[in-house]
Amino acid sequence: MTVVYGSKLCPDCMQAERVFKEKGVAYEYRDITENLAYLKEFLAIRDAHAQFDDVRAHKGIGIPCIMQDGKEPELDVERFLQAELPKTAACSIDRKGC
């Protein structure tokens, strides 16, 4: 299962949510600003993974954070989508689809 940690206060998180819905990505959204348990889960992930080193160094938060069934956290929505969405033939020259 795909879990996205984010916040309704974060514009990047809201954009990720819109894109996931448009692309039909099945996921569970966990808002870290509305639920203390979700915040604690996210902080445990953030503290345990090197992907967040740069985020912490720049005083960032690290959301949206995408977690998927035992894989490493992904902080880049586009990279996640490229890796996870089925590879299908596009109907345009630039391979972006119709």
VOBA-1610 file (N, C-alpha, C; in pm, whole numbers, padded with zeros to 5 digits, always signed):
BEGIN
Met+00084-00117+00000Met+00000+00000+00000Met+00089+00125+00000Thr+00045+00227-00067Thr+00115+00355-00073Thr+00055+00450+00030Val+00142+00508+00111Val+00101+00605+00212Val+00174+00735+00183Val+00099+00845+00183Val+00157+00976+00161Val+00140+01056+00290Tyr+00255+01097+00347Tyr+00252+01186+00463Tyr+00262+01328+00412Gly+00173+01413+00460Gly+00173+01551+00415Gly+00089+01636+00508Ser+00052+01754+00457Ser-00029+01847+00535Ser-00116+01927+00440Lys-00237+01953+00481Lys-00327+02038+00404Lys-00277+02183+00401Leu-00179+02216+00484Leu-00119+02349+00487Leu-00006+02363+00386Cys+00035+02255+00324Cys+00150+02251+00234Cys+00105+02250+00088Pro+00137+02355+00011Pro+00095+02359-00130Pro+00148+02242-00213Asp+00272+02198-00185Asp+00328+02084-00259Asp+00250+01956-00229Cys+00206+01941-00107Cys+00127+01823-00069Cys-00008+01823-00138Met-00069+01940-00144Met-00200+01951-00208Met-00188+01924-00359Gln-00079+01971-00421Gln-00055+01944-00562Gln-00033+01794-00584Ala+00043+01731-00497Ala+00065+01586-00508Ala-00067+01511-00498Glu-00152+01553-00407Glu-00282+01489-00390Glu-00366+01502-00518Arg-00365+01619-00580Arg-00439+01640-00706Arg-00384+01550-00817Val-00252+01544-00828Val-00189+01464-00933Val-00219+01315-00911Phe-00210+01269-00789Phe-00238+01128-00761Phe-00382+01094-00798Lys-00475+01182-00766Lys-00615+01158-00801Lys-00635+01157-00952Glu-00572+01251-01022Glu-00582+01257-01168Glu-00527+01130-01233Lys-00417+01079-01179Lys-00350+00962-01236Lys-00409+00831-01187Gly-00503+00838-01093Gly-00566+00716-01042Gly-00476+00633-00952Val-00384+00699-00881Val-00294+00629-00790Val-00369+00600-00659Ala-00370+00475-00620Ala-00434+00436-00493Ala-00336+00465-00380Tyr-00380+00538-00279Tyr-00293+00573-00168Tyr-00377+00611-00047Glu-00312+00613+00068Glu-00374+00664+00190Glu-00301+00792+00227Tyr-00374+00900+00247Tyr-00315+01029+00283Tyr-00318+01043+00434Arg-00201+01073+00492Arg-00192+01093+00636Arg-00145+01235+00663Asp-00236+01316+00714Asp-00208+01457+00741Asp-00139+01469+00876Ile-00011+01509+00872Ile+00069+01515+00995Ile+00034+01634+01083Thr-00042+01729+01030Thr-00082+01844+01111Thr-00219+01826+01175Glu-00287+01719+01142Glu-00419+01693+01198Glu-00423+01572+01290Asn-00314+01494+01292Asn-00317+01369+01367Asn-00180+01345+01430Leu-00172+01346+01561Leu-00046+01330+01631Leu+00019+01195+01603Ala-00060+01090+01590Ala-00003+00958+01560Ala+00065+00960+01423Tyr+00004+01025+01324Tyr+00065+01035+01192Tyr+00194+01118+01197Leu+00194+01224+01276Leu+00314+01305+01291Leu+00427+01221+01350Lys+00397+01143+01452Lys+00499+01058+01514Lys+00551+00953+01416Glu+00462+00893+01337Glu+00504+00796+01234Glu+00600+00863+01136Phe+00560+00982+01088Phe+00642+01053+00991Phe+00778+01088+01050Leu+00782+01140+01173Leu+00909+01177+01234Leu+01000+01057+01253Ala+00944+00941+01284Ala+01026+00819+01296Ala+01089+00784+01160Ile+01012+00799+01054Ile+01064+00774+00918Ile+01172+00876+00886Arg+01143+01002+00912Arg+01235+01112+00881Arg+01367+01096+00956Asp+01361+01053+01080Asp+01482+01037+01160Asp+01565+00917+01118Ala+01503+00821+01051Ala+01571+00694+01020Ala+01629+00685+00880His+01601+00782+00794His+01640+00768+00654His+01727+00884+00606Ala+01834+00848+00537Ala+01929+00947+00487Ala+01870+01040+00381Gln+01759+01000+00315Gln+01696+01086+00215Gln+01659+01223+00273Phe+01645+01229+00403Phe+01603+01353+00468Phe+01721+01438+00517Asp+01844+01393+00497Asp+01960+01468+00545Asp+01962+01610+00491Asp+01943+01625+00360Asp+01946+01757+00299Asp+01828+01841+00347Val+01713+01779+00362Val+01594+01849+00410Val+01620+01905+00550Arg+01674+01820+00636Arg+01704+01864+00773Arg+01810+01974+00774Ala+01912+01961+00689Ala+02019+02060+00683Ala+01968+02198+00642His+01861+02199+00563His+01803+02325+00517His+01679+02365+00595Lys+01661+02301+00712Lys+01549+02332+00802Lys+01412+02308+00739Gly+01406+02210+00649Gly+01280+02174+00586Gly+01209+02065+00663Ile+01094+02026+00613Ile+01012+01924+00678Ile+01027+01789+00610Gly+01016+01788+00476Gly+01030+01663+00402Gly+00897+01605+00358Ile+00798+01692+00336Ile+00669+01646+00286Ile+00643+01711+00152Pro+00570+01646+00065Pro+00509+01514+00083Pro+00614+01404+00084Cys+00589+01306+00166Cys+00675+01189+00179Cys+00591+01067+00139Ile+00639+00995+00040Ile+00566+00880-00012Ile+00633+00753+00037Met+00557+00670+00104Met+00607+00541+00152Met+00527+00430+00085Gln+00598+00328+00043Gln+00531+00219-00026Gln+00587+00085+00017Asp+00507+00006+00084Asp+00535-00133+00121Asp+00682-00167+00139Gly+00743-00112+00241Gly+00880-00150+00274Gly+00988-00086+00189Lys+00952-00002+00095Lys+01053+00066+00014Lys+01103+00189+00089Glu+01209+00246+00038Glu+01264+00369+00095Glu+01166+00484+00071Pro+01168+00585+00157Pro+01081+00701+00136Pro+01116+00772+00006Glu+01014+00822-00061Glu+01034+00900-00184Glu+00982+01040-00158Leu+01065+01140-00188Leu+01026+01279-00165Leu+00994+01351-00296Asp+01015+01284-00407Asp+00991+01344-00539Asp+00869+01277-00603Val+00760+01350-00612Val+00635+01296-00665Val+00652+01248-00808Glu+00717+01327-00892Glu+00735+01289-01033Glu+00816+01161-01046Arg+00923+01149-00969Arg+01006+01027-00974Arg+00923+00906-00930Phe+00842+00923-00826Phe+00756+00814-00781Phe+00660+00773-00892Leu+00595+00870-00956Leu+00499+00840-01061Leu+00565+00769-01178Gln+00683+00813-01217Gln+00753+00750-01328Gln+00786+00604-01297Ala+00821+00577-01174Ala+00858+00441-01134Ala+00736+00351-01115Glu+00625+00407-01074Glu+00511+00325-01033Glu+00399+00312-01134Leu+00378+00412-01218Leu+00268+00402-01313Leu+00303+00307-01425Pro+00204+00232-01475Pro+00231+00138-01583Pro+00289+00209-01703Lys+00385+00143-01765Lys+00445+00198-01886Lys+00356+00163-02005Thr+00289+00262-02060Thr+00201+00238-02174Thr+00244+00329-02288Ala+00212+00289-02408Ala+00245+00369-02524Ala+00165+00497-02522Ala+00232+00607-02547Ala+00162+00736-02554Ala+00124+00761-02699Cys+00024+00844-02717Cys-00028+00867-02851Cys+00022+00998-02911Ser+00130+01054-02858Ser+00184+01176-02915Ser+00335+01162-02936Ile+00387+01247-03014Ile+00530+01239-03048Ile+00617+01256-02924Asp+00579+01346-02834Asp+00661+01371-02717Asp+00641+01267-02606Arg+00562+01165-02630Arg+00538+01052-02538Arg+00465+01095-02411Lys+00402+01212-02412Lys+00330+01259-02295Lys+00182+01224-02300Gly+00137+01166-02407Gly-00004+01128-02418Gly-00089+01232-02484Cys-00217+01202-02491Cys-00310+01291-02560Cys-00342+01415-02478
//
